[in-house]
Amino acid sequence: MKKVFKYLNPLSHLGDRYYSWIFPFVANLVLCICSEVYAYSIAKNPMAVGVYIIFLNVAFIIYFAFREGIVGGFISTGVTIAYYFYIIYTRHYSGSQYTSGIDTTIILAILYFIIAFIIGTLKQQIDRLIDIQSDERKRLEAIIQQLPTGVIITDNTGTVTHINKQINKILGLKIPIGFKIGTDNITKVKINGDAIDPTQASTIYALTKGKSITGRDLLFERKDGTLAYLQVSSAPITNKKHKIIAAASIITDITQQKELERQKDDFLSMASHELKTPITSLKMFIDLQDKQIIEKDAKKVKYFNERIRDQANRLKELTNDLLDVSRIQTGKLAFNKEAFDIAEIVTDTVEGLQATTKRHKIEVESELKQIVQGDRYRIYQVLVNLLSNAIKYSPQGEKIIVRVKKIKQNVVVSVQDFGIGIEKSQQDKIFDRLYQVTDPEEKTFPGLGLGLYISKEIIERHKGKLWVESAKGKGSTFYFSLPITSKKGNI
């Protein structure tokens, strides 16, 4: 029954531009047949068809003109006028009655066609406007759905009319169409650490004050407890009479940006500290050396020279790390490809670093030589970094083991220490730029947190992998793999 009512209801066809002539023709024909049945079979009087049929015909013409446009109105009018002529000829009008009937029918035909044209034109204009509005709505919906930021559009009461999928991702919840902004505190929102009432939302401000808010930073607590930094901009939408009819808000998740800013600040602080230490030491040793030169104590002069060289090397390493990070970010980290024996590089590196540590014994377990294609110096740089970390993070350890093995078509190098180890929650982060292992129970270790990040980039550029296996308090083993190949290829 609902489907029948919907089909017959002309309002349900607003916006429908597919106009039918069949339904108006059949419906008006049925009306004419029913009128004839009534006149001949019920009233038993052919002349019983009177003014009532005119009213019904006018109602049908208006109905079909509003339902099917000009086509429906004209079809309905055509059938009606044809029926009027049928009545004139079948009732055998004569004389003045015939002339009057013809004249009246012609006048009614003109009036009916005018009514059908006016209402039909109005109907088609409404359909065209609805169609345009529908297209605009679809375009608007497609645009806001493709935006990388969250978008909320409300009417003048603050009720959500449009929303895009990014909002669900940013806020961690689903805001339904029809939700009224400011009526329910669905989340905890803070500005500069102070909680705000939902009625103070940017959208409500734009609607009530008629002013825009640009770049309002908020600390947002999702329902799962995670925090997000959001930047909100809201603006009122007015009509030609400058009356506020809606508001639009753009929400951007700037959590990553805030984290990068924090990392940048931390980096500048760490870089300043790390660079300041060797520079201060250099100045101190130079001053002491000047004093010993005056006193002509060659032994102490030589000692201070060694310390100056150590600090200069440390300063050089820090500078090289900073330069390498910059080159990685800009894609300008250079590689010089050649074939070399990875086992030989491991042995040479271990011999060089063994002289820098008296506490640790660095053991090498290597299979036969394995030839790889790559940058000899960069692989040496990775080994130095892993061995230096092993020495630094195992202050109480006495042994470090370096292994070189062939596994299928790869050579795998591992560096195992017996130091403090790494919590599992931190193992995925240690290869991030500027990340350093944190543990309140352990002492602070010097460094910028760049070595593993640079090493990972170098190994991946060689089409290899770098990973770690570790347990808290039981030491760590870092692995990297390189493909064994005799074919030349780009790095």
C-alpha positions in Angstrom: 0.0 0.0 0.0 2.9 2.3 0.8 4.4 1.7 -2.6 1.1 2.5 -4.3 0.7 5.7 -2.3 4.2 6.7 -3.1 3.7 6.0 -6.8 0.5 8.1 -6.9 1.8 10.9 -4.7 3.1 13.7 -7.1 5.4 15.1 -4.4 7.4 11.9 -4.4 8.2 12.5 -8.1 9.8 15.9 -7.6 13.2 15.8 -9.1 12.2 12.9 -11.4 12.9 14.2 -15.0 11.8 11.0 -16.7 8.2 12.0 -17.8 5.7 9.3 -18.8 2.7 9.8 -21.2 1.3 6.3 -20.7 0.0 6.7 -17.2 -1.8 10.1 -17.9 -3.3 8.6 -21.1 -4.6 5.4 -19.4 -5.8 7.2 -16.3 -7.8 9.8 -18.2 -9.2 7.1 -20.6 -10.4 5.1 -17.5 -12.0 8.2 -16.1 -13.9 8.8 -19.4 -15.0 5.1 -19.5 -16.2 5.3 -15.9 -18.1 8.5 -16.7 -19.9 6.7 -19.6 -20.7 3.7 -17.5 -22.2 5.9 -14.9 -24.3 7.8 -17.4 -25.6 4.8 -19.3 -25.7 2.0 -16.7 -26.2 3.7 -13.3 -28.0 7.0 -14.0 -29.7 5.6 -17.1 -29.4 9.1 -18.6 -26.8 9.9 -21.3 -27.1 13.6 -20.3 -26.2 12.8 -16.6 -22.5 13.7 -17.4 -22.4 17.2 -16.3 -20.3 19.8 -14.4 -18.8 17.1 -12.2 -16.8 15.6 -15.0 -15.3 19.0 -15.8 -14.0 19.3 -12.2 -12.6 15.8 -12.3 -10.9 16.5 -15.6 -9.4 19.8 -14.3 -8.1 17.9 -11.2 -6.6 15.2 -13.5 -4.9 17.8 -15.7 -3.4 19.6 -12.8 -2.4 16.4 -11.2 -0.6 15.0 -14.2 1.0 18.3 -15.2 2.5 18.5 -11.7 3.4 14.8 -11.8 4.7 14.3 -15.4 5.4 17.9 -16.5 4.1 19.4 -19.8 3.9 15.9 -21.4 1.5 14.6 -18.7 -0.6 17.8 -18.7 -1.0 17.9 -22.5 -1.8 14.2 -22.7 -4.4 14.5 -20.0 -5.9 17.6 -21.7 -5.9 15.9 -25.1 -7.9 12.9 -23.8 -10.3 15.2 -22.0 -11.0 17.4 -25.0 -11.4 14.3 -27.2 -14.0 13.0 -24.6 -15.9 16.3 -24.8 -16.1 16.1 -28.6 -17.2 12.5 -28.2 -20.1 13.6 -25.9 -21.2 16.3 -28.3 -21.4 13.8 -31.2 -22.8 10.8 -29.3 -25.5 12.9 -27.5 -26.7 14.2 -30.9 -26.4 17.9 -30.1 -28.1 20.1 -32.7 -28.6 23.8 -33.5 -27.5 26.3 -30.9 -26.8 23.5 -28.4 -24.2 22.0 -30.9 -22.6 25.4 -31.6 -22.5 26.2 -27.9 -20.9 22.8 -27.1 -18.2 23.2 -29.8 -17.4 26.8 -28.6 -17.3 25.8 -25.0 -15.1 22.8 -25.7 -12.6 25.0 -27.7 -12.5 27.5 -24.9 -12.0 24.8 -22.3 -9.3 23.2 -24.5 -7.4 26.5 -24.6 -7.8 27.0 -20.8 -6.8 23.4 -20.1 -3.7 23.6 -22.3 -2.7 26.9 -20.6 -3.1 25.4 -17.2 -1.2 22.3 -18.2 1.6 24.4 -19.7 2.0 26.6 -16.7 1.9 23.9 -14.1 4.0 21.5 -16.3 6.6 24.2 -16.9 6.7 24.9 -13.1 7.1 21.2 -12.4 10.0 20.8 -14.9 11.7 23.9 -13.6 11.5 22.5 -10.0 12.9 19.2 -11.3 15.7 21.0 -13.0 16.6 22.9 -9.9 16.4 19.8 -7.7 18.6 18.0 -10.3 21.2 20.9 -10.2 21.1 20.9 -6.4 21.5 17.1 -6.3 24.5 17.4 -8.6 26.0 20.1 -6.5 25.5 18.1 -3.4 27.2 15.1 -5.0 30.1 17.2 -6.2 30.4 18.7 -2.7 30.2 15.3 -1.1 32.9 13.9 -3.5 35.2 16.9 -2.8 34.9 16.7 1.0 35.3 12.9 1.0 38.6 13.2 -0.9 40.1 15.9 1.3 43.0 14.8 3.6 41.6 16.8 6.5 38.4 16.3 8.4 35.3 18.3 7.3 32.1 18.9 9.2 29.3 21.1 7.8 26.3 22.0 9.9 23.0 23.9 9.4 22.3 27.1 11.4 21.3 25.1 14.5 24.6 23.2 14.6 23.1 19.9 13.3 25.6 18.0 11.1 24.5 17.8 7.4 27.8 16.8 5.8 30.8 14.9 7.2 33.7 13.1 5.6 35.4 9.8 6.4 38.6 11.5 7.7 36.7 12.7 10.8 36.2 9.1 11.9 39.9 8.4 11.6 41.0 11.7 13.3 38.5 11.6 16.2 38.4 7.8 16.6 34.6 7.8 16.7 31.7 8.1 14.2 29.7 11.3 14.2 26.4 10.6 12.5 24.5 12.9 10.2 21.9 14.7 12.3 24.2 15.0 15.4 23.9 18.4 17.0 27.3 20.0 17.9 27.5 21.3 21.4 24.7 19.2 22.9 26.8 16.2 24.1 30.4 16.1 25.4 31.4 13.0 23.4 35.1 13.6 24.0 37.4 15.5 26.3 38.8 18.6 24.6 41.4 21.0 26.1 42.9 24.3 25.1 46.3 25.0 26.6 45.6 22.2 29.1 42.2 23.6 30.2 39.1 21.6 29.5 36.4 23.4 27.4 32.6 23.0 27.4 31.1 21.5 24.2 29.0 24.7 23.8 32.3 26.5 23.2 33.1 24.5 20.1 34.5 26.4 17.2 31.4 25.6 15.1 29.0 27.0 17.7 31.2 30.1 18.0 31.0 30.6 14.2 27.2 30.2 14.2 26.5 32.4 17.2 29.1 35.1 16.7 29.2 35.1 12.9 33.0 35.1 13.0 35.6 32.7 11.7 38.2 30.9 13.8 41.4 30.0 12.1 44.1 27.6 13.4 42.7 26.8 16.8 44.9 24.2 18.5 43.2 21.6 20.7 44.4 18.7 22.7 41.9 15.9 22.0 41.4 12.8 24.1 39.8 9.9 22.1 37.5 7.4 23.7 40.3 4.8 23.7 42.3 7.2 25.8 44.9 8.2 23.2 45.7 11.9 22.8 45.7 13.8 19.5 46.7 17.4 18.7 44.1 18.9 16.4 44.0 22.2 14.5 40.4 23.5 13.9 39.2 26.2 11.6 35.5 27.2 11.5 33.6 29.7 9.4 29.9 30.8 9.1 28.1 30.4 5.8 25.7 33.3 4.9 23.0 33.8 2.3 22.5 36.9 0.1 20.8 38.7 3.0 23.9 37.9 5.2 21.9 35.6 7.4 23.8 32.7 8.8 22.5 29.5 7.3 25.3 27.0 8.0 28.9 26.6 9.3 31.9 24.7 8.0 34.7 23.3 10.1 38.0 21.9 8.9 39.9 19.6 11.4 43.5 18.6 10.9 45.4 16.1 12.9 48.7 17.8 13.7 49.9 15.2 16.2 52.7 14.1 13.9 53.7 17.7 13.3 53.8 18.4 17.1 55.9 15.2 17.6 58.3 16.4 14.9 58.5 19.8 16.6 59.3 18.0 19.9 61.9 15.8 18.2 63.4 18.9 16.6 63.6 20.6 19.9 65.1 17.5 21.5 67.5 17.1 18.6 68.7 20.7 18.9 69.1 20.2 22.7 71.0 16.9 22.3 73.1 18.2 19.4 74.0 21.3 21.4 75.0 19.1 24.3 76.9 16.5 22.3 78.8 19.1 20.3 79.4 21.3 23.3 81.2 18.4 25.2 84.0 17.7 22.7 84.4 21.4 22.0 84.8 22.2 25.7 87.1 19.3 26.1 89.2 20.5 23.2 89.5 23.9 24.7 90.5 22.4 28.1 93.1 20.1 26.7 94.6 22.9 24.5 94.9 25.2 27.5 96.5 22.4 29.5 98.8 21.6 26.6 99.9 25.2 26.4 100.9 25.0 30.0 102.8 21.8 29.5 104.6 23.3 26.4 105.8 26.1 28.6 107.0 23.6 31.2 108.4 21.5 28.4 106.9 18.3 29.7 106.9 16.2 26.5 105.1 13.2 28.0 102.1 15.3 29.1 102.1 17.1 25.8 101.8 13.8 24.0 99.0 12.7 26.3 97.0 15.9 25.7 97.6 15.6 22.0 96.0 12.1 22.1 93.0 13.5 24.0 92.7 16.4 21.6 92.7 13.9 18.7 90.0 11.8 20.4 87.7 14.8 20.9 88.4 16.0 17.4 87.5 12.5 16.1 84.3 12.5 18.2 83.4 15.9 16.8 84.0 14.6 13.3 81.8 11.6 13.8 79.0 13.8 15.2 79.3 16.1 12.2 79.4 13.2 9.7 76.2 11.7 11.3 74.4 15.1 10.9 75.6 15.4 7.3 74.5 11.8 6.5 71.0 12.4 8.0 70.7 15.5 5.8 71.8 13.6 2.7 69.4 10.8 3.5 66.5 13.2 3.8 67.4 14.9 0.5 68.2 11.6 -1.3 71.9 12.6 -1.8 73.6 9.9 0.3 76.3 8.8 -2.2 77.4 5.1 -2.7 80.4 3.8 -4.5 79.7 0.3 -5.7 82.4 -2.4 -5.8 82.8 -6.1 -5.1 84.4 -6.9 -1.8 84.8 -9.6 0.9 82.4 -8.9 3.7 84.3 -11.2 6.0 87.5 -9.2 5.5 85.7 -6.0 6.3 84.4 -7.5 9.5 87.9 -8.7 10.6 89.5 -5.3 9.8 86.8 -3.4 11.6 87.0 -5.6 14.7 90.8 -5.2 14.8 90.5 -1.4 14.7 87.8 -1.2 17.4 89.5 -3.7 19.7 92.2 -1.2 20.3 89.6 1.3 21.7 88.3 -1.0 24.4 90.3 -2.8 27.1 87.3 -4.3 28.9 85.6 -6.1 26.0 87.0 -9.0 24.0 85.6 -8.9 20.5 85.4 -12.4 19.0 84.8 -13.1 15.3 83.1 -16.3 14.0 83.2 -16.2 10.3 82.7 -18.6 7.4 84.7 -18.5 4.2 84.9 -15.2 2.4 81.7 -14.0 0.9 81.8 -11.5 -2.0 79.1 -8.9 -2.1 78.4 -5.8 -4.3 78.2 -2.5 -2.4 79.9 0.4 -0.8 82.8 -0.9 1.3 83.0 2.3 3.4 79.3 2.4 4.1 79.2 -1.2 5.3 82.2 -0.4 7.4 80.3 2.5 8.8 77.4 0.2 9.8 79.8 -2.3 11.5 81.5 0.5 13.4 78.1 1.8 14.6 76.9 -1.7 15.7 80.2 -2.5 17.5 80.3 0.9 19.2 76.8 0.5 20.4 77.6 -3.0 21.7 80.6 -1.6 23.7 78.6 1.4 24.9 75.5 -0.5 26.0 77.3 -3.4 27.7 79.4 -1.5 30.3 79.6 -4.5 32.5 80.0 -7.0 29.7 83.3 -8.6 28.9 82.6 -10.2 25.5 81.2 -9.2 22.1 80.6 -11.8 19.4 80.5 -11.0 15.7 79.3 -13.7 13.3 79.3 -13.9 9.5 77.1 -16.6 8.0 75.7 -17.5 4.6 72.0 -18.2 4.7 70.5 -19.1 1.3 71.4 -16.2 -1.1 72.3 -13.8 1.6 75.2 -13.2 3.9 74.1 -12.3 7.5 76.3 -10.4 9.9 75.4 -10.3 13.6 76.8 -8.4 16.5 76.0 -9.8 19.9 76.5 -8.1 23.2 75.7 -9.1 26.8 74.6 -5.7 28.1 71.5 -4.0 29.3 69.2 -5.2 26.5 66.2 -3.5 25.0 62.5 -3.6 26.1 60.3 -5.3 23.4 58.1 -2.2 23.3 61.1 -0.1 22.2 62.6 -2.5 19.6 60.5 -1.2 16.7 61.4 2.4 17.5 65.2 2.2 17.9 65.7 2.5 14.1 63.7 5.8 14.0 65.6 9.1 13.6 66.6 10.7 17.0 65.2 7.8 19.0 67.3 6.6 22.0 66.6 3.7 24.3 65.1 5.1 27.6 65.3 3.4 30.9 65.0 5.3 34.2 66.9 2.5 36.0 69.9 2.8 33.7 72.4 5.7 33.3 72.2 8.1 30.4 74.3 7.2 27.3 75.7 9.9 25.1 74.7 10.1 21.4 72.2 11.7 19.1 70.2 8.6 18.3 71.2 8.8 14.6 73.5 5.8 14.2 70.9 3.0 13.8 68.7 5.2 11.6 71.6 5.8 9.2 72.7 2.2 9.3 69.2 1.0 8.5 69.0 3.4 5.5 72.4 2.2 4.2 71.5 -1.5 4.5 68.1 -1.0 2.8 69.8 0.8 0.0 71.9 -2.3 -0.5 68.7 -4.3 -0.7 69.3 -5.9 2.7 67.6 -5.8 6.1 68.6 -4.7 9.6 66.9 -6.0 12.7 67.4 -6.8 16.4 66.7 -9.6 18.8 66.9 -8.6 22.5 65.7 -9.1 26.0 65.9 -6.8 28.9 69.0 -7.5 31.0 70.2 -10.2 28.7 71.9 -8.3 25.9 71.1 -7.6 22.3 72.0 -9.1 18.9 71.8 -6.9 15.8 71.7 -8.5 12.4 72.0 -7.2 8.9 71.8 -9.1 5.7 73.2 -8.4 2.2 72.4 -10.3 -1.0 75.2 -12.4 -2.4 75.4 -11.7 -6.1 78.0 -11.4 -8.9 75.6 -9.3 -11.0 76.1 -5.6 -11.1 73.1 -3.5 -10.2 72.3 0.0 -9.0 72.4 0.7 -5.3 
